[in-house]
Amino acid sequence: MGATSPFSTLFGRKKPLFANTDAFPLTDAILEFDDSSDETPAQRHHSRREMDLSAQPRDRAATQRWWVASGLIALYFVALLGFHAMDLVQARTVFVALALVAVCVPGFALAFALGLHHRAKEKQLKLPISMVACAGLLVVCYLDPILQILMAPFAFIVVAYAMYRVSGRALMALAGMLMAGYALVIAVHYAEQGNPALLRLELAHWLALALALPAFILLIGKVQKLHRVLHRASRKIRNIQEDAQRDTLVGCFNRRYTVAALEEQKQLADESGIPLCLAVIDLDHFKRINDELGHLGGDEVLRTFSRVAQDNVRAGDIFGRYGGEEFLLIFPGTSLLPALNTCERIRSHVESHPWTDVLKSRVSVSIGVTQYILGESVLEFFSRADTAMYMAKEGGRNQVVVEEPVSKGDSSIAPLGTEKDFLGTPAP
């Protein structure tokens, strides 16, 4: 489906609107539209779709990663400028560090923009970024030995930055590269300056870092394992949540999710005044289809119809199976004409779909659609759409019938009748 509608985030909540209790049994259709609820309107603002979209969008996650990296670089420069303010670091060193950042950051940005990171095993390139950061630390340490004070803490920060994406073995290799480069810097310093006191101090720094850094990597290995376990558990929970919302036979939303979404959209329409439409869709002569193809063949027809319908609804619309061959289609934030157009598109695609040759007659649907009247109950809203669907059946099937909304309390509205009239067994 296409781009997300502003109303496509209005279907998630921490607590289901309808619990599996005696007040809301799965087998009792009329009570699924129970208007009573212990929740306050404020509690109902939690969106059902938020649960489906709990993971942040990729562009937002990428932006956050750049902010983290930029923050760490800025932190180092704060320390570097502090040293410079105390006349411990030359201005040349600060300019070299700025030049390194000016080259490396755009270089990695270009790699991401060109999609080169997709060729790497680790798509976020945290290991190459960490290697460049370690090389930068070594360069500034070579230029000003006093900056070895910053070497140890920022070496730990670099390792922590990569810990969730880079294996422990790769981190050990990174630490080995850093320590080898550090040893080379110490050797060059001694060769250039011949200062035994500086050599002893640098060796003490090197020894401390050489012992602490591998120990740190070994300890965060346990954190990595915990992170992987939590990630797998989170993925399983998301799969369970998705399965709980889906009809296992046809793949669309199931009855409980769809009814709860309808109730929530009704409450949103009451609070905000935005339009809301509902369509009841029923496959024509489904009993005859079952007789011709058997129940397995009938199930395949239902699955195919569900795919055709979902391919032709808009982003933000909620399509679910209500029961048997009857489906509901909710149109949040939609007036009657666009809803009617979508219903007609579904009807046309179902009629023209190349169904199996075994079928002796075509597959078609009868659809009733109506718009919500502010203040009416969910049962009244559903009943008007269901009545329109029955009118489509009585009018010859394979058509869309619109139930025009009128003001609540209008004397021209006929009595709703009994619960059985509206929620009985769908017509064959």
C-alpha positions in Angstrom: 0.0 0.0 0.0 1.1 3.6 -0.5 2.1 6.5 1.7 0.9 6.6 5.3 -2.2 8.6 6.0 -2.3 11.0 9.0 -4.9 8.7 10.5 -2.9 5.5 10.0 -1.3 5.9 13.4 -4.6 5.8 15.3 -5.0 2.1 15.9 -2.7 1.1 18.8 -3.2 0.8 22.5 -1.5 -0.8 25.4 -4.7 -2.3 26.7 -7.2 -3.9 24.2 -10.4 -2.0 24.0 -12.3 -5.3 24.1 -11.2 -8.0 26.5 -12.1 -11.7 26.1 -14.6 -11.7 28.9 -18.3 -12.6 29.3 -19.1 -9.0 28.3 -17.3 -9.5 25.0 -17.4 -13.2 23.9 -16.1 -14.1 20.5 -19.2 -16.1 19.6 -21.6 -13.3 20.3 -21.6 -10.8 17.4 -23.8 -8.2 19.0 -21.7 -7.8 22.1 -18.6 -7.2 20.0 -20.1 -3.8 19.4 -20.7 -3.1 23.1 -20.5 0.6 23.6 -19.6 0.3 27.3 -15.9 0.6 28.4 -14.1 1.3 31.6 -11.4 3.3 29.8 -11.4 7.0 29.8 -11.1 9.0 26.5 -7.5 9.9 27.4 -6.6 6.3 27.7 -8.1 5.6 24.3 -5.7 7.9 22.5 -3.1 5.2 22.4 -3.1 4.1 18.8 -3.4 0.6 17.5 -1.2 1.3 14.6 1.6 2.5 16.9 2.0 -1.1 18.0 2.4 -2.1 14.4 5.0 0.7 13.8 6.9 0.4 17.1 10.2 0.3 15.3 11.4 3.8 14.3 11.5 4.7 10.6 14.9 4.0 9.0 15.6 7.6 8.2 14.9 8.7 11.8 17.2 5.9 13.1 19.9 6.9 10.7 19.6 10.6 11.8 19.9 9.5 15.4 23.1 7.5 14.6 24.6 10.6 13.0 23.7 12.7 16.0 25.4 10.2 18.4 28.6 10.2 16.3 28.6 14.0 16.0 28.1 14.3 19.8 31.1 12.0 20.5 33.2 14.0 18.1 32.1 17.3 19.7 32.9 15.9 23.1 36.5 15.2 22.1 36.8 18.7 20.6 35.6 20.2 23.9 38.4 18.4 25.7 40.9 19.3 23.0 39.9 23.0 23.1 40.1 22.9 26.9 43.7 21.6 26.7 44.4 24.3 24.1 43.0 27.0 26.4 45.4 25.9 29.1 48.3 26.2 26.6 48.9 22.4 26.7 48.1 21.8 23.0 49.3 23.7 20.0 46.8 25.4 17.6 48.3 23.2 14.8 47.0 20.1 16.5 43.5 21.5 16.8 43.5 22.4 13.0 44.8 18.9 12.1 42.0 17.3 14.1 39.5 19.6 12.4 40.9 18.6 9.0 40.6 14.9 9.8 36.9 15.4 10.8 36.3 17.5 7.7 37.6 14.7 5.5 36.4 11.6 7.3 32.8 12.6 8.2 31.8 13.7 4.6 33.6 10.6 3.3 31.4 8.3 5.4 28.3 10.4 4.6 29.0 9.9 0.9 29.5 6.2 1.3 26.0 6.0 2.9 24.5 8.2 0.3 25.8 6.1 -2.5 24.7 2.9 -0.8 28.2 1.5 -0.5 27.4 0.4 3.0 25.0 -2.2 1.7 28.0 -4.1 0.3 29.5 -4.5 3.8 28.5 -7.3 6.2 27.8 -4.7 8.9 25.6 -2.2 7.2 26.2 0.7 9.7 30.0 0.6 9.1 30.7 0.9 12.8 34.0 -1.1 12.5 35.5 1.1 9.8 34.3 4.2 11.6 35.9 3.0 14.8 39.2 2.2 13.0 39.3 5.7 11.6 38.5 7.2 15.0 41.4 5.2 16.5 43.7 6.4 13.8 42.7 10.0 14.5 43.5 9.5 18.2 46.9 8.3 17.3 47.6 11.2 15.0 46.8 13.9 17.6 48.8 11.9 20.2 51.8 12.0 17.9 51.4 15.7 17.4 51.0 16.5 21.1 52.1 13.8 23.6 50.0 15.5 26.4 46.9 14.2 24.5 47.7 10.7 25.7 45.6 11.7 28.7 42.6 11.6 26.3 43.7 8.4 24.6 42.4 5.9 27.3 38.9 7.4 27.9 38.1 8.0 24.3 39.5 4.5 23.3 36.9 3.1 25.6 34.2 5.3 24.1 35.2 4.1 20.6 34.9 0.5 21.6 31.5 1.1 23.3 30.3 2.9 20.2 30.9 -0.3 18.1 30.0 -2.9 20.7 26.4 -3.7 19.6 27.3 -4.2 15.9 30.9 -5.5 16.0 31.8 -9.0 17.3 34.1 -9.4 20.3 36.8 -10.9 18.1 36.7 -7.9 15.8 36.9 -5.5 18.8 39.9 -7.4 20.1 41.5 -6.9 16.7 40.7 -3.2 16.8 42.3 -3.0 20.3 45.3 -4.8 19.0 45.6 -2.3 16.1 45.2 0.6 18.5 47.9 -0.7 20.9 50.3 -1.4 18.0 49.8 2.1 16.6 50.2 3.5 20.1 53.5 1.6 20.5 54.7 3.1 17.2 53.8 6.6 18.3 55.8 6.1 21.5 58.8 4.8 19.5 58.7 7.8 17.2 58.5 10.2 20.1 61.6 8.6 21.7 63.5 8.6 18.4 62.7 12.3 17.8 63.1 13.6 21.3 65.2 11.1 23.2 63.4 11.9 26.4 63.6 9.0 28.9 61.1 10.6 31.3 58.5 10.9 28.5 59.2 7.4 27.4 58.5 6.0 30.9 55.3 8.0 31.2 54.1 6.9 27.8 55.0 3.2 28.5 53.0 3.5 31.7 50.0 4.8 29.8 50.4 2.1 27.2 50.6 -0.7 29.8 47.5 0.5 31.6 45.5 0.7 28.3 46.9 -2.6 27.1 45.6 -4.4 30.2 42.3 -2.5 30.7 41.0 -2.4 27.1 40.9 -6.2 26.4 39.3 -6.7 29.9 36.7 -4.1 29.0 36.0 -5.9 25.7 35.6 -9.3 27.5 33.1 -7.8 29.9 31.0 -6.1 27.3 30.9 -9.4 25.5 28.3 -10.4 28.1 26.3 -7.2 27.3 26.4 -8.2 23.6 25.0 -11.6 24.4 22.2 -10.0 26.5 21.5 -7.5 23.7 21.1 -10.4 21.2 18.8 -12.3 23.5 16.6 -9.3 24.1 16.6 -8.5 20.3 15.4 -12.0 19.5 12.8 -11.9 22.3 11.5 -8.5 21.1 11.2 -9.9 17.5 9.3 -12.9 18.7 7.0 -10.7 20.7 6.3 -8.5 17.7 5.5 -11.6 15.7 3.1 -12.8 18.4 1.4 -9.4 18.4 1.1 -9.5 14.6 -0.3 -13.0 14.7 -2.8 -12.0 17.3 -4.1 -9.2 15.0 -4.2 -11.3 11.8 -6.7 -13.9 10.5 -4.7 -17.0 10.1 -6.6 -18.2 7.1 -6.8 -15.1 4.9 -4.0 -12.9 6.2 -5.9 -9.7 6.8 -6.8 -8.3 10.2 -9.0 -10.6 12.3 -12.5 -9.9 13.8 -11.3 -8.8 17.2 -8.8 -6.3 15.9 -11.1 -4.9 13.3 -14.0 -4.4 15.7 -11.7 -2.7 18.3 -10.3 -0.4 15.5 -13.9 0.5 14.5 -14.8 1.4 18.1 -11.6 3.5 18.4 -12.3 5.3 15.1 -15.8 6.0 16.2 -14.5 7.6 19.4 -12.0 9.6 17.4 -14.7 10.9 15.0 -16.8 11.9 18.0 -13.9 13.8 19.6 -12.5 15.5 16.4 -15.4 15.6 14.0 -13.4 14.0 11.2 -15.4 11.8 8.8 -15.5 8.0 9.1 -16.9 5.4 6.7 -17.6 1.7 7.0 -18.1 -1.0 4.3 -19.5 -4.5 4.8 -18.3 -6.8 2.1 -19.8 -10.3 1.5 -18.8 -12.8 -1.2 -21.8 -13.8 -3.3 -23.0 -17.4 -3.5 -20.2 -18.6 -1.3 -22.0 -21.8 -0.3 -22.2 -22.7 -4.0 -18.4 -22.0 -4.3 -17.8 -24.4 -1.4 -20.0 -27.0 -3.0 -18.1 -26.8 -6.3 -14.5 -26.6 -4.9 -14.8 -28.2 -1.5 -13.9 -26.4 1.7 -10.2 -26.2 0.8 -11.0 -24.6 -2.5 -13.4 -22.2 -0.8 -10.6 -21.3 1.7 -8.4 -20.5 -1.3 -11.1 -18.3 -2.8 -11.2 -16.4 0.5 -7.5 -16.0 0.6 -7.4 -14.8 -3.0 -10.2 -12.3 -2.4 -8.4 -11.0 0.7 -5.3 -10.4 -1.4 -7.2 -8.6 -4.2 -9.0 -6.4 -1.7 -5.9 -5.5 0.3 -4.2 -4.6 -3.0 -6.9 -2.1 -3.8 -7.5 -0.4 -0.4 -5.6 2.8 0.5 -2.9 3.3 3.1 -4.6 3.8 6.4 -7.8 1.9 5.6 -8.4 -1.1 7.8 -9.5 -4.3 6.1 -10.5 -7.3 8.2 -12.4 -10.5 8.2 -15.6 -10.3 10.3 -16.6 -13.9 10.0 -17.1 -16.6 7.3 -17.2 -14.8 3.9 -18.0 -11.4 5.4 -15.4 -8.6 5.7 -15.3 -5.1 7.1 -13.4 -2.2 5.6 -13.0 0.9 7.8 -12.1 4.3 6.2 -10.6 6.6 8.8 -10.8 10.3 8.0 -12.7 9.6 4.8 -15.9 11.0 3.4 -18.5 8.9 1.5 -17.4 9.5 -2.1 -13.8 8.3 -1.7 -15.0 5.3 0.3 -17.5 4.5 -2.4 -14.8 4.7 -5.1 -12.6 2.3 -3.2 -15.5 -0.2 -2.8 -16.3 0.0 -6.4 -12.6 -0.6 -7.3 -12.6 -3.7 -5.1 -15.8 -5.0 -6.6 -14.5 -4.4 -10.2 -11.1 -6.2 -9.5 -12.8 -9.1 -7.9 -15.2 -9.5 -10.8 -12.3 -9.3 -13.4 -9.9 -11.5 -11.4 -8.9 -14.7 -13.3 -10.4 -17.2 -10.9 -9.9 -21.0 -11.3 -11.5 -22.7 -14.3 -13.2 -25.2 -12.0 -15.7 -22.6 -10.9 -18.9 -22.8 -13.0 -19.8 -19.2 -12.2 -17.9 -16.0 -11.5 -16.9 -14.8 -8.1 -18.4 -11.5 -7.1 -19.0 -9.4 -4.0 -21.9 -7.4 -2.6 -20.8 -4.3 -0.7 -22.7 -1.9 1.6 -21.1 1.4 2.6 -22.1 4.2 4.8 -20.7 7.3 6.7 -20.7 7.6 10.4 -23.3 10.0 12.0 -21.9 11.8 15.0 -23.3 10.4 18.2 -24.6 7.1 17.0 -23.5 3.9 18.5 -21.1 1.5 16.8 -23.9 -1.0 16.5 -26.1 1.6 14.7 -23.2 2.5 12.4 -22.5 -1.2 11.6 -26.2 -2.0 11.2 -26.6 0.7 8.5 -23.6 -0.6 6.5 -24.9 -4.2 7.0 -28.4 -3.2 5.8 -26.8 -1.6 2.7 -25.0 -4.9 2.0 -28.3 -6.8 2.2 -29.8 -4.4 -0.2 -27.0 -5.1 -2.6 -27.8 -8.8 -2.3 -31.5 -8.2 -2.9 -30.8 -5.9 -5.8 -29.0 -8.6 -7.8 -25.6 -8.9 -6.1 -22.2 -7.8 -7.5 -22.8 -4.2 -6.7 -22.1 -1.4 -4.2 -25.0 0.1 -2.3 -24.7 3.3 -0.3 -26.7 4.0 2.8 -26.9 7.8 2.9 -26.3 9.2 6.4 -28.9 11.5 7.9 -28.9 13.4 11.2 -29.3 11.3 14.3 -32.8 11.6 15.6 -34.3 12.3 12.2 -37.9 11.0 12.1 -37.2 9.5 8.6 -34.9 6.9 10.1 -36.6 3.6 10.3 -36.3 1.6 13.6 -33.2 -0.5 13.8 -35.1 -3.7 14.5 -33.6 -6.5 16.5 -30.0 -7.5 16.9 -30.6 -10.6 14.9 -31.9 -8.6 12.0 -28.5 -6.9 11.6 -26.0 -9.5 12.8 -27.6 -12.7 11.7 -26.0 -15.2 9.2 -25.0 -13.4 6.0 -27.0 -14.1 2.9 -25.6 -16.9 0.7 
